[in-house]
């Protein structure tokens, strides 16, 4: 895998999450056993179901 490929994947992931706000597309980049710890209090998720809930809440809070 080249650095360019990694950057393309990262860019697509960020666009899905922060620009298109597409939960299903964003989850498609993640493994079933994903573990996530965010920067805020209680921002954590284990597994795709919890991550999907986290993403939905997070995307609702994006104001721009």
Secondary structure, DSSP 8 states (H G I E B T S, - for coil): --HHHHHHHHHHHHIIIIIS--HHHHHTTS-TT-EEE-SSTT-EEEHHHHHHHHHHHHHHH---
